[in-house]
């Protein structure tokens, strides 16, 4: 648990993808900050688990079923949040992820070598789903909720980018491209909303083991895959990150007192992966 003391008293924090490991953990970590939390997720049951964890700590939270790709769904949730908790002060765009339909079996294209699922066999529907989930899934929520921040003090937006945004990883072209779009969008929003006093930043997590990538990183018997070996060889700290190691960066970027002049930043939390060229 981060010891960074963040005071969000009176703030309403809207989090998309709140039932996931990263944003669920962030919400739970911020439970005692004094904020009220609107926990948005397509999986309502997962969001309700986080709601219960926050209320157990004495915090205020409510889970909402929401589809970040459907404007009508988000507008309806926005009205509910305003009625239940108040208007949004802080938006954390955490919905996202990859999908097997947009992942190749091979890392590189080699003449004469065939794979069941290579770049040429990827369907545009799978690629579009991943890109939309990560980019459009941040674009629409920002349009819907940022309008409530205009004219208020201490408002900010936090996006979840990735190491893939800096240098694309093999096998996952759509996810890498979408996260690059998120980083660029973060900078664009920071400039656009600066006159309104809304800060916009992002964190770029390095390698953390979760449900979506466990199959790529570990074999069924629990031994590390070759991909894990490459990742750790390129990570100076020689290990995967732990989810709580993201919290300090999140708290810093959300703090108007400590980061009041920080906007348009994409902050790596990666054990040095981004800084290391391999030599």
Legacy VTK file of the C-alpha trace (Angstrom):
# vtk DataFile Version 3.0
C-alpha trace
ASCII
DATASET POLYDATA
POINTS 279 float
0.000 0.000 0.000
1.275 3.431 -0.973
1.950 5.823 1.927
1.312 8.856 -0.289
-1.413 10.792 1.533
-3.919 12.013 -1.048
-6.828 14.203 0.012
-9.751 14.082 -2.417
-12.373 15.248 0.041
-15.567 16.298 -1.691
-14.472 14.975 -5.077
-16.426 12.563 -7.258
-14.155 10.063 -8.990
-15.521 8.211 -12.018
-13.554 5.087 -12.953
-14.176 2.990 -16.050
-13.021 -0.607 -16.034
-13.407 -0.396 -12.273
-13.944 -4.129 -11.884
-10.523 -4.926 -13.341
-7.330 -5.662 -11.468
-5.619 -2.317 -12.063
-8.527 0.096 -11.684
-10.213 -1.966 -9.008
-6.977 -1.832 -7.053
-6.646 1.916 -7.630
-10.195 2.523 -6.430
-9.669 0.421 -3.316
-6.368 2.178 -2.585
-8.074 5.572 -2.834
-10.991 4.474 -0.638
-9.913 6.557 2.358
-9.093 9.696 0.366
-12.455 11.298 1.107
-13.766 10.985 -2.442
-16.978 9.383 -3.647
-16.467 6.704 -6.280
-18.579 5.857 -9.309
-17.390 2.427 -10.404
-18.242 1.775 -14.048
-17.830 -1.621 -15.683
-19.602 -3.773 -18.239
-19.319 -6.532 -15.621
-21.513 -5.107 -12.866
-20.753 -7.952 -10.452
-17.024 -7.230 -10.658
-17.647 -3.541 -9.965
-19.852 -4.426 -6.996
-16.988 -6.377 -5.444
-14.901 -3.189 -5.472
-17.861 -1.219 -4.128
-18.048 -3.576 -1.147
-14.310 -3.302 -0.505
-14.488 0.496 -0.468
-17.522 0.645 1.801
-15.836 -1.789 4.195
-13.071 0.793 4.569
-15.629 3.471 5.366
-15.610 4.999 1.892
-18.484 5.911 -0.411
-18.871 4.037 -3.678
-21.520 2.844 -6.082
-21.187 0.401 -8.960
-22.807 1.039 -12.337
-23.099 -1.156 -15.407
-21.741 0.798 -18.357
-20.511 0.153 -21.871
-17.706 2.577 -22.710
-18.375 2.079 -26.414
-22.004 3.202 -26.200
-22.661 6.886 -25.675
-26.271 6.364 -24.596
-25.135 3.944 -21.892
-22.625 6.444 -20.536
-25.019 9.382 -20.667
-27.550 7.357 -18.675
-24.889 6.455 -16.112
-23.729 10.067 -15.931
-27.260 11.094 -14.923
-27.351 8.376 -12.257
-23.949 9.368 -10.887
-24.994 13.011 -10.632
-28.132 12.005 -8.753
-26.355 9.561 -6.426
-22.957 11.181 -5.834
-22.689 14.518 -7.656
-20.935 15.621 -10.826
-17.579 14.231 -11.915
-14.346 15.875 -10.722
-11.854 13.162 -11.644
-12.120 10.674 -14.502
-9.934 7.584 -14.681
-10.191 5.917 -18.087
-9.276 2.360 -17.207
-11.416 0.250 -19.538
-9.309 -1.576 -22.104
-7.427 -4.737 -22.873
-6.352 -7.070 -25.648
-8.179 -9.910 -27.389
-6.962 -13.162 -29.017
-8.700 -12.126 -32.249
-6.118 -9.342 -32.630
-3.054 -11.374 -31.631
-0.698 -13.220 -33.961
0.929 -16.567 -33.205
4.281 -15.493 -34.648
6.478 -12.611 -33.567
7.951 -11.985 -37.019
7.142 -12.894 -40.618
9.644 -15.378 -42.027
9.698 -16.478 -45.675
8.438 -20.028 -46.123
7.135 -20.348 -42.574
3.373 -20.484 -42.016
1.296 -20.044 -38.899
-2.370 -20.686 -38.260
-2.878 -17.101 -37.087
-0.454 -14.692 -38.692
-0.723 -10.993 -39.532
-2.441 -11.669 -42.840
-5.168 -13.797 -41.260
-6.179 -11.276 -38.592
-9.760 -10.150 -39.112
-10.448 -6.431 -39.127
-13.349 -7.028 -36.739
-10.956 -8.267 -34.041
-8.486 -5.455 -34.621
-11.293 -2.896 -34.606
-12.681 -4.319 -31.342
-9.341 -3.951 -29.539
-8.662 -0.486 -30.933
-12.157 0.715 -30.095
-12.091 -0.757 -26.597
-8.859 1.036 -25.728
-9.114 4.315 -27.631
-12.806 4.947 -28.292
-13.390 3.506 -24.819
-11.501 6.506 -23.432
-12.672 9.031 -26.020
-16.415 8.712 -25.354
-16.213 8.669 -21.529
-14.041 11.795 -21.680
-16.604 13.543 -23.861
-19.402 12.546 -21.519
-17.832 13.267 -18.132
-15.290 16.042 -18.789
-18.091 18.512 -19.486
-18.924 18.305 -15.761
-15.404 19.479 -14.891
-15.599 22.789 -16.729
-15.529 25.690 -14.289
-14.536 23.607 -11.256
-11.204 23.506 -9.412
-9.018 20.483 -8.847
-10.300 18.443 -11.772
-8.217 15.976 -13.737
-8.278 13.031 -16.099
-6.019 10.014 -15.809
-5.629 7.601 -18.723
-4.054 4.160 -18.659
-1.464 3.828 -21.403
1.169 1.099 -21.681
4.789 0.299 -22.465
3.445 -0.741 -25.878
2.746 2.918 -26.588
6.473 3.724 -26.651
7.706 0.657 -28.535
5.209 -1.890 -29.879
5.464 -5.442 -28.665
5.364 -8.319 -31.117
2.135 -10.309 -31.577
-0.235 -7.547 -30.409
-0.447 -4.908 -33.169
-3.909 -3.549 -32.378
-3.298 -3.187 -28.648
0.060 -1.493 -29.220
-1.408 0.942 -31.730
-4.366 1.720 -29.489
-2.166 2.477 -26.492
0.027 4.723 -28.646
-3.199 6.537 -29.511
-4.017 6.871 -25.804
-0.661 8.512 -25.081
-1.106 10.921 -27.971
-4.699 11.606 -26.933
-3.517 12.335 -23.387
-1.217 15.053 -24.685
-3.909 16.443 -26.973
-6.437 16.623 -24.154
-3.902 18.276 -21.848
-3.488 21.133 -24.305
-7.181 21.350 -25.117
-8.349 21.510 -21.504
-5.509 23.597 -20.052
-7.508 26.869 -20.234
-10.268 25.122 -18.269
-7.909 24.084 -15.464
-8.358 20.386 -16.183
-5.086 18.452 -15.993
-4.754 15.321 -18.154
-2.055 12.719 -17.576
-1.482 9.000 -17.968
0.441 6.165 -16.435
2.164 3.604 -18.656
2.439 0.340 -16.740
5.241 -2.000 -17.656
4.755 -5.709 -17.154
2.301 -6.844 -14.526
0.869 -10.359 -14.520
-2.907 -10.431 -14.924
-5.686 -12.610 -16.299
-5.306 -11.321 -19.850
-1.583 -11.922 -20.249
-0.927 -14.867 -17.944
-1.179 -17.336 -20.834
1.476 -15.413 -22.768
3.831 -15.243 -19.791
3.509 -18.670 -18.173
3.023 -22.199 -19.433
0.162 -24.334 -18.053
2.603 -25.954 -15.628
3.582 -22.541 -14.230
7.000 -22.321 -15.836
7.869 -19.040 -17.598
7.489 -18.827 -21.359
10.200 -17.647 -23.724
8.327 -14.327 -23.898
8.743 -13.908 -20.149
12.457 -14.456 -20.556
12.621 -11.677 -23.139
10.601 -9.302 -20.978
12.717 -9.829 -17.879
15.911 -9.566 -19.908
14.717 -6.139 -21.055
13.672 -5.007 -17.579
16.630 -3.719 -15.560
14.891 -4.578 -12.284
14.567 -8.188 -13.530
11.050 -8.810 -12.279
7.398 -8.160 -12.988
5.679 -5.282 -11.253
3.164 -5.626 -8.447
-0.145 -3.781 -8.861
0.314 -1.735 -5.648
3.477 -0.282 -7.202
1.220 1.726 -9.522
-0.580 3.528 -6.731
2.056 6.109 -5.848
2.212 7.349 -9.437
-1.584 7.527 -9.605
-1.827 9.475 -6.370
0.847 11.921 -7.452
-0.817 12.674 -10.794
-4.238 13.066 -9.184
-2.962 15.455 -6.513
-3.676 19.087 -7.344
-1.328 20.138 -4.548
1.672 18.036 -5.573
1.140 17.874 -9.342
-0.711 21.103 -10.008
1.710 22.078 -12.800
1.930 18.600 -14.319
-0.224 17.934 -17.376
0.292 16.042 -20.624
2.647 13.533 -19.000
2.725 9.792 -19.699
4.559 8.340 -16.707
6.201 4.911 -17.119
5.952 2.546 -14.159
8.025 -0.213 -15.617
11.132 -1.211 -13.691
13.282 0.631 -16.221
12.020 -1.206 -19.329
11.485 1.980 -21.345
14.952 3.310 -20.481
16.853 0.156 -21.475
17.937 -0.402 -25.097
19.140 -3.935 -24.467
22.838 -3.131 -24.391
LINES 1 280
279 0 1 2 3 4 5 6 7 8 9 10 11 12 13 14 15 16 17 18 19 20 21 22 23 24 25 26 27 28 29 30 31 32 33 34 35 36 37 38 39 40 41 42 43 44 45 46 47 48 49 50 51 52 53 54 55 56 57 58 59 60 61 62 63 64 65 66 67 68 69 70 71 72 73 74 75 76 77 78 79 80 81 82 83 84 85 86 87 88 89 90 91 92 93 94 95 96 97 98 99 100 101 102 103 104 105 106 107 108 109 110 111 112 113 114 115 116 117 118 119 120 121 122 123 124 125 126 127 128 129 130 131 132 133 134 135 136 137 138 139 140 141 142 143 144 145 146 147 148 149 150 151 152 153 154 155 156 157 158 159 160 161 162 163 164 165 166 167 168 169 170 171 172 173 174 175 176 177 178 179 180 181 182 183 184 185 186 187 188 189 190 191 192 193 194 195 196 197 198 199 200 201 202 203 204 205 206 207 208 209 210 211 212 213 214 215 216 217 218 219 220 221 222 223 224 225 226 227 228 229 230 231 232 233 234 235 236 237 238 239 240 241 242 243 244 245 246 247 248 249 250 251 252 253 254 255 256 257 258 259 260 261 262 263 264 265 266 267 268 269 270 271 272 273 274 275 276 277 278
